[in-house]
Every structure is written in structure tokens, then in C-alpha cells.
Amino acid sequence: MKSMRCIQGCAAAILGVSLMATLALGSGAYAQDAAGASTSSAQQAGAPTPANPPQAPTPAQNAAAPMPLPMPSMSGPLSTAIPHEFDGGPFGKLEITGILSGWGSTEGNHAFGSESTIWDISNAQVFVQKTSGWWQFYLQAGAYNLPDLGVPYLSTKDTITDTYGAFPQGYLKLVKGNFSAEIGALPTLIGAEYTFSFENMNIERGLLWNQENAVNRGVQLNYTYKKLSTSLSWNDGFYSNRYTWIIGSVAYAFNSSNTLSFVAGGNAGQYDKNTTATPLFLNNEQIYNVIYTYSHGPWVINPYFQYTNVPTAPNVGILGGASTAGGALLLTYNFKHGISIAARPEYITTSGSVASGAANLLYGPGSNAFAFTITPTYVKGAFFARGELSIVHAGSVTPGDAFGPLGTDANQPRGAVEMGFLF
């Protein structure tokens, strides 16, 4: 999964194109399979966000502090900065926040042709939004990287070019009581991890995330009733530009600390497109999540189960179907003085075999993988810094589809750092 500079314009310059970009149903999702072919990610959209963990409390926050903005969604330990408000003329009161951060990573058993050590911009983004009134909008613009475990590194420049472009997310939102409708480039409802590094408790996304999509171009309807939150989305899946995906989520909040969510989605049609943004197998899959979230005091505990199925479809080039099943446990504990630590153990297994001609969804048909990630974080004011250690172990691999120059190594350790400012 090298570097680029992105010039962030002032808010007025961005607003000049905001609604056009918001309503433009424009480009690419991101991910990669273990053989180096690209796949995609996960995370959550506009008003209700039932499938993802609530923003975790941080030591820097207190009851008297202003509430953070609803977007971008963040699971902690980082949190959005207090917004800068300004008069947007006909748009009304607008709010702007942003992030500037860089990251570095080194790994063992890196793939042939890739670098073992990298330094790059991880985020240089501005977020402009209108959060009041019957019509609202959100616009996200800038540079970003989408690092994830178990796949080769992709530079920030190539990430932007090959995935979502300079406006990765943006949508118009219409609100009426407990109901809202959104249209544009929306964060997906699938999964328990968000798309961008700063939104999550870990710097890099995990193994289950590699089976999920990230941003959907389409329409999403949201409705809340007491403790129940529901969302339904009609979209283009893995940025295929063909609107045949349907995703739905239902979440029940037992109380302020405990939430249980169910998410299901899939392609109701079939499509033979196969690019970095639209991987053939994943864009034709069905995917299911069961997600539980506990958030209380210094703890955030977020286990989830995921199942995916890619059916056999010779007419689009899928000669043998396959499925995955996996689970992950996302843990964060917030100490005092802006210090926290997060951990993520996870496991995933795939069906099929090389002999049966099954689709390769991991490190060869019938392979499996375990990963463990630990991420300490320090936050002081707008500044944050965090380090990360991770290990991926693959089993039952197909030679050539695992780690190392020859694709035969079963293990890949990594170390990473990220630091920057939320403003």
C-alpha cells in the first residue's frame, strides 16, 4: 500500500465547488488482496451511524466543552477539533475543521518491487459542513493515505489517483424530524472501522477491513425511533459506477453504553469491472456484520463478526465462488493526561482450494490469517502522536500469494508512527 503535497484552499475557495463535488457521483474505492491486487475498506455515513462505534471519550474532553461535529465520524482516541464557524452567505452558518499529519512504516518480508520502509503524508484534509436547518451538507477535500495490514503499501499520490480523488466524501442531506436522506459520496454502512487513519483507534486498518468497501456513491435513507436506528442505502458498491448494491443496517441502543448492530449488503446484479477501485470478486459479493459496542468511562470495547460470499458467476469471470468468515475485537483504554492504548486481535479464514478453482480472497483459496495490532496514542491540545506494532500470520497459503519477495513467507511484522494536528 510514497508522497505528495496537497494545497488546501481556504474555506471560500472550497465552497465554490462544494455542492458540485457533493452531488457528483465520482471515483474509486480502495483495498488490496494479499497477492497485491487491490480491494477496499469500511466506514460510516451521515446522520445515524448505527454500524460503527460511537466517538470514544478522551481525557481532554469534559462535560462543559462544546460537542464535536458529527463528521468525520471518529471512534477515538482522537476527536474532531472545535469547529471554526463563519458566515457562508446563502449557505448560512458553516463550520470548518481539518487535519494535517504524516506517517512512516517499516515492515519485514515486504513484497517484490515494494519498499520495506516508507514516509508519507497520511492526511492533509479540510472538512466543511452545514449542520443545521432542513438542508445540510458535508464536504471533505485534500490528500489522504489508506494504510492497511497484510497488503503492499500504496503511496498517497497513487491512493488519491486510484481511489476517491481530491474530494473523497461529500453529500447533500435533507432532514425532517427523525428522518433524513443523503445523496452523494457517502461513507459505507459496512464494518466497525472507518476509512481514514485519524478516524480509528489504530493507524492501519485490519484484515476484515480488506473485504469491505469504503465510500459509496448513491442515496441513503436514515430513520431513528427511540433506541432503534436504521439506514438503507442504494449505491454502486466498490465505486463501480453501476448502482446495483443495496446495504441496510439496524442498530439498537440498550443504553448509553451498549449498542448491538446488524448490517447486510450485496450486489443485486453482476459486473465484470476489475480495477484498483473496483476489484472483481469483492464488488460481486454479499457481506454481513454483527457488531457490538460497549463504551463507558475509559473503555471502548467493540467486537464484531463478518461473513462474505462471492458467488460463482462465469459470465463476469468468476469461475469459482468463495466465502470468508472472520472476527475482530477492537479495544481502547484511555488513561489520564491524553494517553491511551488500543489493541486489535483478528482472525479470518476463506473457503475453497486451488484445485477447485475458487476465488482468491486472501492468501490463496482456503487460506487463513491472524493479526494483532497495538497502538499507543498521546494527545495534547491539537497535537497527536501515536506508534503502532503489528504482526500478520497467514496459514494454508498458496505459494506466491503470501509475503516476501517470492510470496512464500507466512509472517509480516510492521512498525508505524503517525503524528500531526487536528484543527
N, C-alpha and C positions, 0 to 999 in steps of 0.2 A: 504494500500500500504505500520534493526537493524544494524549490522555494519560489515565491513570487511576492511582489509588492502590490497591495491594493489600496488605491487612494479613495478614502471615504469622503464623499461630498458633505456639505452642510445639509441640515435638515430641509432647507428650502429647495435645494437642488434635487434632493431625493424625491420630495413631494411632487416635483414636476412630472415625474414618471411613475409615481406610486400606483395610481389607480390602473394605469395601463399594465404595469407589471403584475399587479394583484390579480387582474382578470385574465391576463394572458396565461393560457394553459400550456406553458413552455417547458423544458427539457429534464432529463435524466435522473434515475436513481442509482445507488452505488452499493456494491458489495463485491466480494471475490470468493470463489471456491478455492479449495486447498491446492488445486493444480495450477492456480494463478488466473483462472477465468473469473470474470467479475460477477458479483451478486449484489445484495443490498441490505438495508438497515431497518431501524424501527423508530419512529415515535410519534407523538400525540398531538392532536389538533385543538382548535379553538375552545369554545365555551366549556361544556363539561369535558373533563379529561378522565373518564372512568377507568380506563385500562392501565393507567400509569400511576406511579406513586405520587402522593402529594408532596409539595415542596417541603423539605425537611427543615426543622428549626435549626438555627445556628446560634452560637453563643453571642454573636454580635447583635442579634435581634432582641427586641423586648416589646412588651405589650403596648408601649406608648409610641413606638416607631411606626411610620406610615407603612401600609401594606404594599408588598411588591406587586408589580404588574402581572397580569395573567399570562403574558407571553414575553419572551420564550419560556415554555414550561421547564422547570428545573426540579430535580429530585434531591438536591443538596449533595454535599455540604455547602456548595456555592449558592448564592441567591442573587437575583437581579438587583441592580443598583436603584436608589431612589431616583425616579424619573425626572428629567428636565422638561418642564412644561413651557409651551409657547402658544401664541395665538396663530392658528393656521388659516385665518381669514374665513373663507366659505366652508372650510373643513371643521371649524370650531376649535376647541382646545385639543391640542395634540401633545403627545408625550414621547420622549426620545431617550433611549438608553443605548449602551454599546459595550463592546469588549475588544481588547487588544491583547493577544497572547502568543507566545511561541512555545515550541516543544522540541525535545530531542529524544532519540531512541536508539538503543543498540540491542542486537539480537544474536543468538547463536544459530547455527545451521540455517543460514539465510539461503534463499533460492538462487539458482544460477542467474546471473545477469542483474541481480539486485544488490543494494548496498547493505552492509551489516550495521552501519551507523549513519544516522541522518539528523539534520537540524532544519527546522522549517517554521513558518508561521502556522499556528494552529487555528487562530481566529483573528480577524480584523473586520468586525461587523458592526453595523448600526441597525437598531430596531426602532421603527416609527409606528405609532399606533394611536387610534382613536378608540377610547374605551367607554364612552358614554353616548346616550341617545339611541334612537331606534335603528340607526345605521352606524356601523363601526368598520374599522379596517385594521389590518396588520401588514407591515412590510418589513422584510428582513433583507439586507443588502450587504455585500462585501465578500471577503475571502474566508475560506474555511478548509479544514482537513478532516477526514473521517477515519482515523486510525482504528483498526480492529485486530483482534488476536487471530493467529493462525493463518494469515494470508500475507502476501507480499505488500510492501509499502508502496503507496501511490502519492506522488508529490502534490502539494497544494495546487500548483498550477494545473496539473493534469486532472486533479479532482474536480476543480471548477469547470474545466473544459468538457470533461467526460460525463459529468453528472447534472447538477442543477443550474449551472451558470451563476452569474453575479447576483441574481435575485432568487435564492433557493426556496424561500417561502413567502407567500403573500396572498391575502384573501380579503374579500368583502364579506361582512357579517351583518345580517338583518335580525333584529331582536324584538320579540313580542312576549313579555312575561317570562315564563319558564321555557319558552320555545325559541330556538334560534336556527338560522340557516346560513351556511357558509359556502362560498364558491371561490375557487382559485387553486393555488398550490398549497395543499394542506398537509400538515404532519399526519402520518398514518395512525390509525387507532390500534395497530397491532403491537404487541410486545410490552415489556416492562422497562426498556431502556430507550432513552431519547436519541436523537440523531447526532447532535454536536457534542464535542468533548466537554464543554463547560456545563452542559445541562445535566451531567451524570455524576455519580459518586466515583467512578473510575475514569481514567483518561481515555482508555481504549474500550471499545465495545467488545462483547463476548461472542462465544461460539453460536449461541442460539440466535443472536442478532444477525448473523451471516445468512440466515434462512429467511429473514424478514425484509419487507420493503420499508421505505423511509418517508418519502413525500409523494402524495397522490394528487394528481390534477383531477378535479371533479367537484362534486357537490356533497355536502354533509349536513344532515339534519340532527339537531340535538334537542332532547326534552328531559326535564327533571321533574320528578314528583316526590316530594318529601325526601325519603332516603334513597330513592331509586334514580339513577341516571342512565339514559340511553342515548345511543348515537347510531346513525345509519348513513353509510357513505356509498355513493356510486362514483367510480373513479377508473383510472387507467392502470391500476396495479403498480408494476415496476416501471413507471414512466414510459409505457408503451405507446401512448397517444391513441390507444384504442380503448374505448370506455365500456369494458365488459366485466370489470371487477365490482363485487359487492362486499362490503365489510360492515359488520354490525357489532356493537358492544353493549353489554348490560352490566351495571355496577350497583351493588347495594352497600351502603354505609351503615353498618350496625351501630356505630357511634363515631365520635370524632377521631378515634384511634384505629378502628378496624374496618377495612373495606374488602369485599370479595368481588372480582370481575370475571366475566366470561366474554371472550372475543372470538369471532369466527369470520372468515373471509375466503375469497377464492375467485378464480376466473370462470365466469359463466360461459365463456367462449374459448376458442383456441387460436393461438397466434404464433407464427414461426419466426418472429423477430428475435435476433440474438446479438446483443451489443453489450458494451460495458454497463450501460444504464438499464438495459432490459435483457437479463440473462434468460435464455430459452426455458430451462427447466423451472426456475422459480416463478417466472411470470405466468406459468400454466399450472401452478399449484393451488391446493387448498390448505389453509392454515388455521389452527385452533389454539387458543390460550386459556388457561385458568390461572388467575393472578390474585394473590392475597397480599394485602399491605397492612402492616402494623406500624404506626408512627406515634410515639409517645415519649415525652421527655427527651433524653439524649439519643434514643434508639429509633432507627428505621429498619424494619425487617420486612423483606419483600421476596418471598419465594414464588416461583411460577413454573408451570408445566407447559410444554409446547409440543404439538404434533403437526406434521406437514405431510401431504401426499401429492406426488406428481404422477398423474395417470398416464398410462401408455397412450400415445397419440401419433401413430405413424404418419398421418397427413401433415403434421408440423415438424417432423423429425425426431420425435420421442419414441424410440423403438422399444424401450423397456421402461416401465414406470418404477418408482421407488418411493420410500417414505422415510421420515426421520421422527424420532421421539427423543425429547430431552428435557432437562430441568435445570434450574439455576436458583441460587439463594443469594440475594443482594442484601448486604448488611452494612450499616453505618452506625458508628457511635461517636457522638460529639462531646469532646472534653471541654474544659474551660479554656479561656484565652485564645479562642479561634482555632483550636487544634481538633482534628477529627481523624478517624481512620475508617476505611471501608474495605470490605473483603467480598469476593465473589467466587465461590466454587460452582462449577457447572459440568454437566455431562450430556453428551449427545451420541446417539447411535443411528445407523442407517441400515436399510434393508437391501436385499438383493445380492448379486455376485457378478463378477466379471463374466463368468460363463453364461449367466442368464441374460446378459446384455442390459442390466439395469442401469438407470441414470446415475451418474456420479454426483452426489450431493455433498460429499465431504472430502475424504482422503482415499477415494475409491469406493465402489459399491460394496456394501457390507462392512464398512469401516466404522470406527467409533473414536471418540476423543474426550479427554478430561482436561479441564483448565482450572487454574487457581490464580487469582489476581488479588493483590493487596495494595492499597493506595492511601498513604497518609497525606493530609492536607493542612495547610496553615493559611488563615485568612486574617488580615488586619486592614480595616477600612476597605478601600477599593482594591487593594493588592491581594493576590493569592499566589501560592506556590504549592506544588504537590509532586511527589515522586511515586513511582509505581514499579513493582516487581511482579512478573507473571511467568507461568510455565504452562505449555500445552503438551500433552502426551497423546499421541494417536495410536490406535490399535487396529489390527487386521487391515493394514494399508495395502493399496495396490502400488507396487514399485513405480516410481516416477510421479506419484501423486501426493507424496508426503513432504518432508522438509529436507534442506540441504541441497547442494548443487545437483545431485542426482535424484532427488525426490525420494530417498530411501530412509532418511533419518526419522525416528519416531518422536523426538523431543525438540521443542523450540523454546528456550528461555528468552526473556526480554527484560530490559530495564528502561524506564522512561521518566522524563521530568517535563512539567509544564508550569509556566508562570506567566502572570500578566495582570491586567487591570479590568475591572468591571466598572463602567462609568455611566 
